[in-house]
Amino acid sequence: MALSRFWTFMLILSIGYVLVMLGLGRHYSLGSLINGKQGEMLVVGETDTTMIPGSALVAAIRSADLGAVQRGDTLFTLNKSGALVANVGTQPADGLFATCRNTITDLWLPLIGYLTFFCGLLNLLIDSRAMEKVARFLSPVFHRVFPELRKGHPAYGFMTLNFAANFLGLDSAATPFGLKAMESMQEDNPTKERATNSQIMFLCLHAAGLTLLPTSIIGYRAAQGAANPADIMVPCIITSFVGTLVALFLVSAKQRINLFNVPVMGAVLGISVVIGGLMAYITSLTGVGKFHFTDNLSNGMLLTIIGLIVAYAFLVEKYFTEKGTNLFDSFVHGAKDGFTTGLRVLPYMLAMLAALSIFRNSGLMGIVMDGLSWTLALVGVDQRVIDAIPVALMRPFSAGGSRGFMLDAMKTYGADSLTGQLSCLFQGAAETTFYVVALYFGSVNVKDSRYTLGIMLLADLACVITAVFVCRLYF
């Protein structure tokens, strides 16, 4: 319900605002909201050159090498019909039609590929009965965190693979595992349109995104000329770990789950020890060595998991024979389920991303960001922190938009500045909250997400606050 209201109000307010601005003459053209592309110059005015014969500006444009002349913050060009066009700033996001097209080509089609492959692997785990063994092994911990799920529930195995993929920074692999976990829990959901406690707990922990190897962020920092691109790793681990604990304890408090028991506390302590050991080792490496190690570890672990699944399935091939199938046919059968899941999530992806496109291009997103920045400055927040806030604000809405802000911050202030480091931390230690809620609940046709969105946003806030403190202490 919360997501539905947010989506509805976002569309109504954005469209209403831009129409009012058009009527007041503060917005020149609606074409950019529909057909524009991110990064294109925004047209703020046009003048027929027949109305200004002999203009020195027009003559300068015609003689310029690039066919454009800059005057202050305005870029003047001539369009195909010969009119003088004034451009100020660039479009913050793709227009509606471009967003619909790019959602299919850039997001959905790759997702279909990931889902098809990894769901095929998951079916091997199921048919080889490995998932049952994993679920039984994890039951002592998972049953206390997810008390509504029966012991040995198949969702335990799917969730484990999802958390492991997130841990290694493998977002493409994490999504198929997570969707299968939601589908598995949905089978036991007595009220199909309402999220269960277990689904809420899982999604909040997934969105908190405990990350050990933020390889993509390291790559962006390297591309922007950071002196030590991998120096963001330790702060990112700490920040995402705090966000995960906040999500865990908030949901547990809401669901009245007692986490203070030996299995859960032992698991938290064990994860902390693993993180601490890896952090100590990674910190001892050089800049290039860190990037090389983390890249090989994350991708090596993925290949190892794939290899172990296929090898185990081969060793217990008798189970496949008993079911009248074989390894390859089992993989293909699971892959078909992945494709079906991909078809089911497309409308939810498209609805959310289209609304966000209108919200950003209308100018309302900019007003919200400016207002928050002004408020933070009023209470004495460091300007370097304020300069990184746009990334934190955009991250729950759009991964691409926040990535653009992050790259711009590193380019403007420097990759090794506090603003640049904070921007990377905001990007790497948080999730695209609204998109994730729409995608995961949409995949199982859950319409009432209950308090999921609120807790996920609180976990995001905890990550932002933690990131500021960690950056100030670590750097």
C-alpha positions in Angstrom: 0.0 0.0 0.0 2.8 2.4 0.9 4.5 1.8 -2.4 1.3 2.3 -4.3 0.6 5.6 -2.6 4.1 6.8 -3.2 3.9 5.8 -6.9 0.5 7.5 -7.3 1.5 10.8 -5.6 4.8 10.9 -7.4 3.1 10.8 -10.8 0.3 13.2 -9.9 2.5 15.8 -8.1 5.2 15.7 -10.9 2.7 16.1 -13.7 0.8 18.8 -11.9 4.0 20.7 -11.0 5.4 20.7 -14.6 2.1 21.8 -16.0 1.9 24.7 -13.5 5.5 25.7 -14.4 4.6 25.6 -18.1 1.6 27.9 -17.5 3.8 30.3 -15.5 6.4 30.3 -18.3 9.1 28.7 -16.2 9.2 25.6 -18.2 9.6 25.9 -22.0 8.9 22.5 -23.5 7.2 19.3 -22.4 9.0 17.3 -25.2 12.0 16.6 -23.0 9.8 14.8 -20.5 8.5 12.4 -23.2 11.2 12.1 -25.8 14.4 13.5 -24.2 17.5 11.7 -23.3 19.7 12.0 -20.2 22.5 14.5 -20.6 20.9 16.4 -23.5 20.9 20.2 -23.3 17.6 21.5 -22.0 15.9 24.1 -24.3 14.7 27.2 -22.4 13.8 29.4 -25.3 13.7 29.7 -29.1 13.7 32.8 -31.4 13.0 32.9 -35.1 16.1 34.4 -36.7 13.9 36.4 -39.1 12.9 38.4 -36.0 16.5 39.4 -35.3 18.1 40.1 -38.7 21.8 40.8 -38.6 22.2 39.6 -35.1 25.9 39.3 -34.1 25.1 36.3 -32.0 23.6 34.4 -34.9 26.6 35.3 -37.1 28.9 34.0 -34.3 27.1 30.7 -34.1 27.2 30.2 -37.9 30.9 30.8 -37.9 31.7 28.7 -34.8 33.4 25.3 -35.4 30.8 23.5 -33.2 27.9 25.6 -34.3 27.3 26.9 -30.8 28.3 29.9 -28.6 28.4 30.1 -24.8 27.1 33.2 -23.1 27.3 32.8 -19.3 25.4 29.6 -18.4 23.4 29.6 -21.6 24.5 27.8 -24.8 23.1 29.2 -28.0 22.7 27.1 -31.1 20.7 27.0 -34.3 18.2 24.2 -34.9 17.4 22.6 -38.2 14.8 25.2 -39.1 17.3 28.0 -38.4 15.7 29.2 -35.2 18.0 30.5 -32.4 17.8 28.1 -29.5 18.9 28.9 -25.9 20.0 25.9 -23.8 20.7 25.8 -20.1 21.8 22.7 -18.2 21.2 19.1 -19.1 18.3 16.7 -18.7 18.7 14.7 -15.5 17.1 11.5 -16.8 15.8 9.8 -19.9 12.3 10.9 -21.0 9.3 8.6 -20.7 9.6 6.9 -24.0 13.4 6.4 -23.7 12.9 5.0 -20.2 10.4 2.5 -21.4 12.7 1.4 -24.3 15.8 1.3 -22.1 14.0 -0.6 -19.4 13.5 -3.4 -21.9 16.9 -3.3 -23.6 19.3 -2.3 -20.8 17.6 -3.8 -17.7 15.0 -6.4 -18.5 16.7 -8.4 -21.3 20.0 -8.8 -19.2 17.9 -9.7 -16.2 16.1 -12.4 -18.3 19.6 -13.8 -19.2 20.7 -13.9 -15.5 17.4 -15.4 -14.4 17.4 -18.1 -17.1 20.9 -19.3 -16.3 20.8 -19.1 -12.5 17.3 -20.6 -12.2 18.6 -23.5 -14.2 21.4 -24.0 -11.7 18.9 -23.7 -8.8 16.8 -26.5 -10.3 19.9 -28.7 -10.3 20.2 -28.0 -6.5 16.5 -28.9 -6.0 16.6 -32.1 -8.1 19.9 -33.2 -6.6 18.3 -32.7 -3.1 21.2 -30.5 -2.2 18.8 -27.7 -1.3 17.2 -29.9 1.3 20.5 -30.5 3.0 21.5 -26.8 3.0 18.1 -25.9 4.5 18.4 -28.5 7.3 21.9 -27.3 8.0 20.8 -23.6 8.3 17.5 -24.3 10.1 18.9 -23.6 13.7 19.7 -20.0 12.7 17.2 -19.3 10.0 14.2 -20.7 12.0 14.9 -18.1 14.7 15.2 -15.2 12.3 12.2 -16.5 10.2 10.0 -18.2 12.8 7.0 -18.5 10.5 8.9 -20.7 8.1 8.9 -24.4 8.8 12.3 -26.0 9.6 14.1 -27.1 6.5 12.1 -24.7 4.2 13.6 -24.6 0.7 13.6 -20.8 1.0 16.6 -21.1 3.4 18.8 -22.3 0.6 17.7 -19.6 -1.8 18.2 -16.9 0.8 21.7 -18.2 1.6 22.8 -18.0 -2.0 21.2 -14.5 -2.3 23.1 -13.3 0.8 26.3 -14.9 -0.4 26.1 -13.2 -3.9 25.4 -9.8 -2.2 28.3 -10.4 0.1 30.6 -10.9 -2.9 29.2 -7.9 -4.8 27.5 -10.1 -7.4 24.2 -8.3 -7.9 23.4 -10.1 -11.1 23.5 -13.4 -9.4 21.8 -12.2 -6.2 18.6 -11.2 -8.0 17.6 -14.6 -9.4 18.3 -16.3 -6.0 16.3 -13.6 -4.2 13.3 -13.9 -6.6 13.3 -17.7 -6.1 13.3 -17.2 -2.3 10.3 -14.9 -2.5 8.5 -17.4 -4.8 9.2 -20.2 -2.3 7.9 -18.2 0.6 4.8 -17.1 -1.3 3.8 -20.8 -1.7 3.1 -20.9 2.1 1.5 -17.4 2.2 -2.1 -17.7 3.4 -3.0 -14.2 2.1 -1.4 -14.0 -1.3 -1.7 -10.3 -1.8 -0.2 -9.4 1.6 3.5 -9.7 2.4 4.4 -12.3 5.1 6.7 -11.5 8.0 9.3 -13.8 6.5 9.2 -12.0 3.1 9.6 -8.6 4.8 12.5 -9.8 6.9 14.3 -11.3 3.9 13.7 -8.3 1.7 14.9 -5.8 4.3 18.1 -7.9 4.9 18.6 -8.2 1.2 18.2 -4.5 0.6 20.6 -3.7 3.4 23.1 -5.4 1.2 26.0 -6.6 3.4 28.9 -6.2 0.9 32.4 -7.4 1.3 33.7 -6.8 -2.2 32.4 -3.6 -3.8 34.3 -4.3 -7.1 32.2 -2.0 -9.2 32.8 1.0 -6.9 36.6 0.2 -6.9 36.5 0.2 -10.7 34.7 3.6 -10.9 37.3 5.0 -8.5 40.2 3.6 -10.5 38.7 5.2 -13.7 38.5 8.6 -11.9 42.1 8.5 -11.0 41.9 7.7 -7.2 45.3 7.2 -5.6 44.2 4.0 -4.0 40.9 2.9 -5.6 40.4 0.0 -3.1 40.6 2.2 0.0 36.8 2.4 0.0 36.5 -1.3 0.9 36.8 -1.2 4.7 34.4 1.8 5.1 31.9 0.1 2.7 32.0 -3.2 4.7 31.5 -1.4 8.0 28.7 0.8 6.6 26.8 -2.1 5.0 27.2 -4.3 8.1 25.7 -1.6 10.3 22.8 -1.2 7.8 22.2 -4.9 7.9 22.2 -5.0 11.7 19.8 -2.1 11.8 17.4 -3.8 9.4 17.6 -7.0 11.3 16.9 -5.5 14.7 14.2 -3.1 13.4 12.2 -6.0 11.7 12.8 -8.2 14.7 11.4 -5.6 17.0 8.4 -5.1 14.8 7.7 -8.9 14.6 8.7 -9.5 18.2 11.4 -11.9 17.4 14.0 -12.6 20.1 17.4 -12.6 18.5 19.4 -13.0 21.7 20.0 -16.7 21.4 23.1 -18.9 20.8 22.5 -19.8 17.1 21.8 -16.2 15.9 24.4 -14.5 18.1 26.9 -17.1 17.0 26.1 -16.5 13.4 26.5 -12.7 13.8 29.8 -13.3 15.6 31.0 -15.7 13.0 30.2 -13.3 10.2 32.0 -10.5 12.1 35.1 -12.7 12.5 35.1 -13.5 8.8 34.7 -9.8 7.9 37.4 -8.8 10.3 39.9 -11.4 9.0 39.3 -10.5 5.4 39.5 -6.8 6.2 42.8 -7.3 7.9 44.2 -9.2 5.0 42.9 -6.8 2.4 44.2 -3.8 4.3 47.7 -5.3 4.1 47.7 -5.4 0.3 48.8 -2.6 -2.0 46.3 -0.6 -4.1 46.7 -2.7 -7.2 46.9 -5.9 -5.1 43.6 -5.1 -3.4 41.7 -4.6 -6.7 43.2 -7.8 -8.2 42.4 -9.9 -5.1 38.9 -8.7 -4.7 38.1 -9.1 -8.4 39.4 -12.6 -8.4 37.8 -13.5 -5.1 34.3 -12.4 -6.1 34.3 -13.9 -9.6 36.3 -17.0 -8.4 33.7 -17.7 -5.7 30.9 -17.5 -8.3 32.7 -19.9 -10.6 33.4 -22.2 -7.6 29.7 -22.2 -6.7 28.6 -23.0 -10.2 31.2 -25.8 -10.4 30.2 -27.3 -7.1 26.5 -27.4 -8.0 27.2 -29.2 -11.3 29.8 -31.5 -9.7 27.5 -32.5 -6.9 24.5 -33.0 -9.2 26.8 -35.3 -11.3 27.8 -37.3 -8.2 24.1 -38.0 -7.3 22.9 -38.4 -10.8 20.7 -41.3 -9.6 18.2 -38.9 -8.2 17.8 -37.4 -11.6 17.4 -40.9 -13.1 14.7 -41.7 -10.6 12.7 -38.6 -11.7 13.1 -39.6 -15.3 15.4 -36.8 -16.3 19.1 -35.8 -16.5 21.3 -32.9 -15.5 20.9 -31.0 -18.8 17.1 -31.4 -19.0 16.8 -30.4 -15.3 18.8 -27.3 -16.0 16.7 -26.4 -19.1 13.5 -27.0 -17.0 14.7 -24.6 -14.4 15.8 -22.1 -17.0 12.3 -22.0 -18.4 11.0 -21.0 -14.9 13.5 -18.2 -14.9 12.2 -16.9 -18.2 8.7 -17.0 -16.9 9.7 -15.1 -13.8 11.3 -12.4 -16.0 8.1 -11.9 -17.9 6.2 -11.5 -14.7 8.4 -8.8 -13.2 8.6 -6.6 -16.3 5.4 -4.5 -15.6 6.5 -3.7 -12.1 10.0 -2.6 -13.3 8.5 -0.5 -16.0 5.8 1.2 -13.8 8.4 2.3 -11.2 11.1 3.5 -13.6 8.7 5.4 -15.8 7.3 7.2 -12.7 10.8 8.0 -11.5 11.7 9.4 -15.0 8.8 11.9 -14.8 9.6 12.8 -11.2 13.3 13.6 -11.9 12.6 15.5 -15.2 9.8 17.5 -13.8 12.2 19.3 -11.4 10.6 18.1 -8.2 13.5 15.8 -7.4 15.9 18.8 -7.6 13.7 20.8 -5.3 13.7 18.0 -2.7 17.5 17.8 -2.9 18.0 21.5 -2.7 15.7 21.8 0.2 17.5 19.1 2.2 20.9 20.5 1.3 19.7 23.9 2.6 18.4 22.4 5.8 21.7 20.5 6.4 23.7 23.7 5.9 21.4 25.5 8.3 22.3 23.1 11.1 26.0 23.3 10.4 26.7 20.1 8.4 30.0 20.2 6.6 29.7 21.4 3.1 31.7 18.5 1.8 29.1 16.1 3.2 26.3 18.2 1.7 27.9 18.0 -1.7 27.7 14.2 -1.5 24.1 14.1 -0.3 22.5 14.0 -3.8 24.0 10.5 -4.2 22.3 9.3 -1.0 19.0 10.9 -1.9 19.0 9.4 -5.4 20.2 5.9 -4.4 16.8 4.7 -3.2 15.2 5.8 -6.4 17.6 5.1 -9.2 20.9 3.2 -9.4 21.8 4.9 -12.7 20.9 8.4 -11.4 22.9 8.0 -8.2 25.8 6.5 -10.2 25.8 9.7 -12.3 25.9 11.9 -9.3 28.7 9.8 -7.8 30.9 10.1 -11.0 30.1 13.8 -11.2 31.1 14.3 -7.5 34.5 12.5 -8.1 35.1 14.5 -11.3 34.2 17.9 -9.6 35.7 17.5 -6.2 38.3 14.7 -6.8 38.1 10.9 -6.2 40.2 11.2 -3.0 38.2 14.1 -1.5 35.8 13.5 1.3 32.9 14.3 -1.0 34.2 11.8 -3.6 34.7 9.1 -1.0 31.4 9.7 0.7 29.6 9.5 -2.7 31.2 6.1 -3.4 30.2 4.9 0.0 26.6 6.0 -0.4 26.5 4.3 -3.8 28.1 1.0 -2.6 26.5 0.5 0.8 22.8 1.0 -0.1 20.2 -0.4 -2.4 17.7 1.0 -4.9 14.9 0.7 -2.4 11.8 1.6 -4.3 12.9 -0.5 -7.3 13.7 -3.5 -5.2 10.3 -3.4 -3.4 8.5 -3.2 -6.7 10.5 -5.9 -8.3 10.5 -8.5 -5.5 6.9 -8.1 -4.4 5.8 -7.7 -8.0 7.3 -11.0 -8.9 4.9 -12.8 -6.5 2.0 -10.4 -7.0 2.1 -9.1 -3.4 0.3 -5.7 -3.3 0.4 -4.9 0.4 4.1 -4.6 1.4 3.0 -3.4 4.9 6.0 -1.8 6.8 8.7 -3.0 4.4 9.4 0.3 2.7 9.6 2.3 6.0 12.2 0.0 7.5 14.2 -0.2 4.4 14.4 3.6 4.3 15.4 3.7 7.9 18.2 1.2 7.1 19.3 3.5 4.3 19.4 6.4 6.7 21.5 4.4 9.1 23.9 3.7 6.2 24.1 7.4 5.4 24.8 8.4 9.0 27.3 5.6 9.5 29.1 6.4 6.2 29.7 10.0 7.3 31.2 9.0 10.6 33.3 6.2 9.1 34.7 8.4 6.4 35.6 11.1 8.9 37.4 8.6 11.1 39.0 6.3 8.4 40.2 9.0 6.0 
